[in-house]
Amino acid sequence: MLQNLPRSSQELRLFSRGTQVSGKAEPRYYFYFEPKKVARREVKCPAAGVVRGGAEKRTQLQRFHQDASSPPIQLPPAWATRPGRGRKMEPGAAARAWSLLWLLLHLLGSVCASGPRTLVLLDNLNLRETHSLFFQSLKDRAFELTFKTADDPSLSLIKYGEFLYDNLIIFSPSVEDFGGNINVETISTFIDGGGSVLVAASSDIGDPLRELGSECGIEFDEEKTAVIDHHNYDVSDLGQHTLIVADPENLLKAPTIVGRSSLNPILFRGVGMVADPDNPLVLDILTGSSTSYSFFPDKPITQYPHAVGRNTLLIAGLQARNNARVVFSGSLDFFSDAFFNSAVQKAAPGSQRYAQTGNYELAVALSRWVFKEEGVLRVGPVSHHRVGEAAPPNAYTVTDLVEYSIVIEQLSNGRWVPFDGDDIQLEFVRIDPFVRTFLKKKGGKYSVQFKLPDVYGVFQFKVDYNRLGYTHLHSSTQVSVRPLQHTQYERFIPSAYPYYASAFSMMLGLFLFSTVFLHMKEKEKSD
C-alpha cells in the first residue's frame, strides 16, 4: 500500500512501496512530483541509490529495479495534473453514481423482501399442475420456489460451503439417482446444517428416498407395496382397498404440528413406514388404524407384513437436536389437488359423507411446522439480581434472596410474540441442580424469586425447555456464589447458647474451686 501520499505541490516528495525483509523495510518504488520549476537536486536513499530530479511540468515516475521481473508502475494522468488534490466529478458521472446507488438499494430491498428459498424436486414438471394448490399455499406465504426435475444435471444444494436454499421439497419418489451434486449424503449434510426437508413417497419408491429415510430413523416398505385396510377404505376405491380413509383421531396430539382445528377424514394412498424404536426423535404424526397393514396389494400374504396396525406410519416427522425438521409422507397423492378437493366417505354402510377431505388443512399445517413457521422459540433478555436491587452483583453470597427473569418469544405469522406457557422450569445448577422451580409469567416475561443454597461455588441459572412441536430452548447464565465474609457471620448463635453457658459455668466452677482450695486451711491436730 502506498504510504504518505504527498499533499504539497511545491516540493519534491519521496515515498515507497516495500516489503518487510529480515525485519527491515525494503523500498521498491519511488515517486516524486514537481509541477513547478525547481532547482536540480539529488535525493539519496541508502537502500536503492540516488534519485535525480529535474524540472518538468508533469509528474515523473522513477523506479529503481530491485526486482527486474516486476512490471513498472505508472500513475494516471489525472494524478500528474493535480497532485495532492481530488478531481471534481463531472455532472454525468454524478448522475451515474446516483443511478448505481438507487439500483443497489433496490436490489437490497428485493433480497430483504424475498421469502425462504425452497428447492422443489419433481419426478416431472407436470406435478406443478396436479399439486398446484399446495404450491400456491407456499407462494401465498412468500416462499420463493425453484422447480426442477430430480435428475436435472444442474442441481446444486451447496456451493462454496454455503447452502443455496433454506428448504428442500422432494416430490420425486421414483428417482433412482439425483442429478447434479445432490445425493443422500448432501441432503444429510443439509439437515445437519439446520435445513428443513419435506419428502413425499409412493409405492414406486426408489433407493435414494429409502436410504434417506434410514438416515432419519424411518424404514419404508418394499417397492410396489401399499398400505391396505379392508375396514377403512373409501367408497371410490377400485377394489384393492389401498385408498384409505385415515381417522383424525390417529393424528399426533400436537396442535403445533397438525393444526389446532378439527379435521375431516384424510385420504391416503401410498407406501407404509415403520419408525426406528431406538430413535427417540421420530414423531408418529399419522398412523394407520388397528386393521391396517402394509403388503403387496395383488399378492396373497405369505409372510408377516412389514407394518401392522398402529405401527404402520402414514406420515412421520423428525426434529433433530439442532432443531432441523424433516417430514416423510408415504403418499405423494396426499398433497395433490384431487385429494384436496375430493369428497370422502368410508365404504362401510351408514358411514358419514364429507364434502371435502382434511388433507389440505393438514398439509398446510405440516408445511408450516416443517419450514419453521410454527413452533419456533427464542430467548430474549435475561436478568438476575438480588431482591431489592436492579443490577447483578459480581458474586452472590450463600443464602441470598435472588430474582431471575427471562423473556421467551414465539414466532407467529412472521412476528415474534410473547410465548404463553405454564410449564417452564428454572434450575440452579452446580454439577447437579440445587434448586428447581417453575417460572411464573409476569408482564410478558417469566420470573421467580428463590433463596440460594447454603453452598458456595460456580453455579448456572439454566432454562432447558424441550416440548413436543417446539424448537429446543436453552439458556444458561453462569454466576459465582461465595461464602459469608468474616464480618457477615453472627457473633452469637442462639442454638449455641447451651454451649456458651457450659463454658462460662466451667470457668465459674474453676474460679470457685481455686478460691476454696487456695484459702482453705486445715485445722491443726491437737495432741
Secondary structure, DSSP 4 states (H G I P E B T S, - for coil): ---S----SSS---B--EEEETTEEEE-EEEE---S-----EEEETTTEEEE----SS-EEEE--SSTTSPPP---HHHHHSTTSPPPPPHHHHHHHHHHHHHHHHHHHHHHH---EEEEEESSTTHHHHTHHHHHHHHHTT-EEEEEETT-TT--SEETTEES-SEEEEE-TT-SS-STT--HHHHHHHHHTT-EEEEE--TT--HHHHHHHHHTTEEE--TT-EEEESSSBBTT--SSS-SEEE-GGGB-S-HHHH-SS----EEE-S--EEE-TT-TTEEEEEE--TTEEEE-TTS---S--SSBGGG-EEEEEEE-TTS-EEEEES-SGGGSHHHHH--EEBSSTTPPEESS-SHHHHHHHHHHHHTTSSS-EEEEEEEEEETT-SS--SSEETT-EEEEEEEEEEEETTEEEE---S--EEEEESSSEEEEEE-EEETTEEEEEEEPPS--EEEEEEEEE--TTS--EEEEEEEEEEPPPGGGS-SS-GGGHHHHHHHHHHHHHHHHHHHHHHH--PPPPP-
